[in-house]
Amino acid sequence: MTGTRIAALGHHRPARVLTNDDLARIVDTSHEWITSRVGIRTRHIAGPDEPVDELAAHAAGKALAAAGLTPGDIDLVLVATSTATDRSPNTAARVAARLGMGSPAVMDLNVVCAGFTHALATADHAIRAGSAVRALVIGADKMSAVTDWTDRTTCVLVGDGAGAAVVEACDERDTGIGPVLWGSVPEMGHAVRIEGTPPRFAQEGQSVYRWATTRLPSIARGVCERASVAPEDLAAVVLHQANLRIIEPVAERIGAVNAVVARDVVESGNTSAASIPMALSRLVERGEVTSGAPALLFGFGGNLSYAGQVVRCP
């Protein structure tokens, strides 16, 4: 039987760093106000000549190099993004073109902040079904392009970036991607929005906070149960990097007492679909988790959607 595993990871952040003090010169805020409410100190912002597919291609190229593969080895490209430049061609097609791929299947998924974990599950299912052998799964967002920089409640949150994973078939006994647990609260979809012309990011912060801190810990424990991994046996917890005031209490309530908790939001801000793969890639790069160690990935946010799985780190 066919299993799946993450063979390698890669990430990319734009060069420009925007600090809290920089933001204080744009809107009525301060470093102390931002850190006390969301924990963010810096974020990376892409320039007008850095489209989201470029960010995605940089991360994908690093993941391919880490896996020792060429672009021609990939037969499926999935990009999770809610900030695609155009409706067509999609971001995945543009990434494939940038990397000089042959003829992979190319799809975008828009599940906003939970996009990467949805895309990872989709790649897992496609490989297990025999529809693909190797996939590039990318989370990439240019949130700065949909941000109102006069609104201090949202502009202090966002950052740009991309993270990528090479997912490949393996023996079922060596599988490294656990079953997904996913869902949504459709009637509360308005709580996180990117809408209008031009599109702008907005949210009902208190509603999202209450939902995340009260509802999500039990769902995340359900992800562990499906993977037959006890929370205390997790080596890492990588939640969507929304806000430290959400990440820390949710991680504590999951019960992963021995796990390193990703806090990439402090340096990268909320990068939407990019946040989980980028945070995991940076943990692996720094040697904070070892190869084969179990990590809980759990995305949540836009549409009040969620998706999670336990994976073995590459």
N, C-alpha and C positions, 0 to 999 in steps of 0.2 A: 504494500500500500504506500501511497505517496504522502509524505509529510512536507513541512515547509520550515525554513529557518531564515533568520536575518544573517546574511553573509558579511555585510559591512555597512558602515554608516558614514555620512559626511554632512557638513554644515557650512553655511556661508552667512556672514553678516556684512552689510555695507560698511565702508571705511568711516563714514561720518558718524561721530558720536555726539549725541545731544544730551547734555546734563540737565539736572533739575535747575541749576542756576541759569542755564541758557533759557529754559522755559520761563523762568521768573522775569526775564526781560521781554517776554512775548505776551504773557497773560498774568493776571493777578494770582500768583501762587508763590510758593517758596519751597526750598529743599526740605525743610522740616515738615511742611504741610503734606507734601507728596509721600515722603518716607513713612510718616505716621499713619497714613491711610492705605497705601498700597505697597509700600516697601521698595519701590523702584528708585534707583539712583541714576542710571543711565539707560539710553536706548540707542540703537543704530538706525539711521535714516538714509534711505536710498535717494539718489539724485534724480532729476527729471530724465536723465539719459540712462537710467538703470531700471528697465521694466521688470515685472515680476518673473517673467520667463528667464531672464538673465540670472536673477538670484537663484532660481530653481536649477538652472543648468550648472552653475558653479558648484552647488551642493551635490548634484548628481555626479558630476565629474570626479569629485573627491571620493564619493562612495564607490564608484567603479574602480578607481585607482586602488583603493584600499582592498577591494575584493580581487584585484588582479585580473579584471575583465576589460573587454573593449565594448564600445557602444553596440557593436554588431551582435554581442552575446545576449542582448535584451530583446524579448519579444512582446513585452507589455509595459507601457508607461502610464502610471496613474499619478495625477497631480491634484492634491487637495488645495483648493484656493477659493477665496470669495472676492478676490481683487483682480480677476483676469482683465487684461488690457482690452480685449474684444470678445464678442460672443463667438466669433469664428475667424481664423483658426483658433482652436482652443490652446491653452497653455501647454498641455502635454505635447501637442504637435509641434509647437515652437521649440520646446526643449529638445525633442527628437531631431529637429532640423539643426539646431545649434550644435548638437553633439555628433551629427553626421551618422545617424542610425540608418538601418536598412529599411524595414517595413513593419515596425512594431504596431500593435494596437495602441491607440492613444485616447485617453479619456481624462476629463476633469471631473472632480467631485466637489460640490459646494455644500459642505456641512459646517462651514465656518470653523469655529474653534475645535470642534470634534472631527474635523475633516481627515486628519492623518490616520487616526485609529479606524475610521470607517474605510479609508483607502487600503490600509494594511489588511483588514479583514477581507476586503474584496479581492486583493491579490492572493491571499491565502486560499480563498475559495476557488479562484480561477486555476491556480496551480494544482490543487487537490483534485479538481474536476478534469485535469488534463488539457486545459485550454491554454496554458502557458507553462514555460519551464523556468524562466527567470524574469523578474519584474523589477522595475525601478518605481519605488513608492516615494513620492515627494510631497512634503508640506511646504507651501511657499505663500507668503502674503506680503503685500506692500500696503500696510495699513495707513501709512502717511498720506497715501493718495486719496483716501476716503475720510480723512479727519478734518474736522473744523478746528483750526488752530486758534480760534478765539474762545473755544469752550473748554474751560479748565477741568471740567469733570471727565472729559474723554481724552483730550490731547496729552495729558500727563501719562496716560496708560500705554500708548501704542509704540511699537517698534516694527522694523522691517527685517526680513531674513528668510532663510530656507533651510530645511533639513531633509536628508534623503536616506533611504535604506535600499540596499539590494536584497531582494527576497528570492530565494531559489528552492527548488524541489530537493528533498532529501529523503532518506529512509524514514519510514514512519516511527521507528524506534528512536530516531535522533531528532524528531521534530522539535522546533524551538519557538513556535507561535501557537499559543493556546486558543481555545474557542472564544469568540467574541460574545460579549453581552452588550446589546445596544437598544436604544429606544429614544423617546422624546416626549415632550409635553406640548403638543401642537397648539392648544388653546392659549399658551403663554408665549408663543413665538414672537410676539411684539416686544418682549422684554429686552431682546438684543436685535438691533436692526442695522442694515446698511441699505438705505433707500433714498429715493429722491433723485433730482437732476440738478447739479451733479450729485452722485451718491455720497451720503454722509453716514458715518458710524454714530449710533446713539444707543443708549441702554437705560434701563431702569435698574440702577445699581443695587438698591436695597432689595428689590425682588429677586435679582440674580443671587445676591449674597445669601439670602434666607434659603432659597432653593438649594444652592450648592452645599451649604454647611449642614443642612438638616436632612436632605434626601439622598445626597450622593454617597456618603460613607457606607451605607448598607448596600447600595448597588455595587460599589467597588469591592466590598467583601464578597458579593455574589460572583464577581469576575474571578476572584481567587478560588472560590469553591468550584467553579466550572473547570478551572485548570488543575484542581486537586493540589493546590499549593496553599498552605496556611499563611496568613498574613505575617506571622512572626518569622517565617522562613524566607520572606522576600529580602533581596539584597538592595533593591532600589525601588522607590516610588516616584514615578514621573507623571505628575498631573499636568493638565493644561496650565500654562504659566500665566494665569489671569491677574493674580493679586496675592501677595503674601498672607493677607488676612483671610483668604479662602484656602490657600494651599496648606498652611500650617495646621489649622483645626481639622480639615478633612483628613490629612495624613495621620494625625494623631488618632482620630476616631476610627480609622481603618484598622489600627492595631499592629501596624508594621514596625514593631519596636526596635528591630535590628537593622532596619533599612536606612540607607542614605536617601534623603528627600531632596529632589531637584529644586533648586531655588534660582534658576537661570533668569527668572523675571527681574531680579535685582539689577542685572547688568544689561539685559536685552529688552526689557519691557514685554508687553503682551503682543506677541507676533502671530496670534490667531493660529492657523493651521500649521505654521512652522514651529510652534513652541515646543511640542513634545519631541519630534525627531531632533531638533536642534539641542534641546536640553539633554537628551539621552546621548547624542553624539559627543557632547562636551564632557559628560560624565565619563564615558569610555575613554576619550582622548586623555583625560587627566588621570586615568587609572583608578578612579574611585569605585568602579565595579569591574569585576574580572570576567573573562570569557566563560560563558556557560551559566553565569549567575542569573537567577530569576528576577525580572523587573516587571512591576505593574505599570502599564501604560493606560492612562484614563483621560480621555478628552471629554470636554463638556462646554456648553455655552450657547452659541447661536442656535436659534430654533428651540432653545432649551433641549438640545439633543445631547446624547452621551453615547460613548462607545469605549470599551476597554478590553484588554487582553493581557495575559501574562506572557512575556517573551523571555527567551534566553539570550543574554547579551552576546554579541559576536566577539 
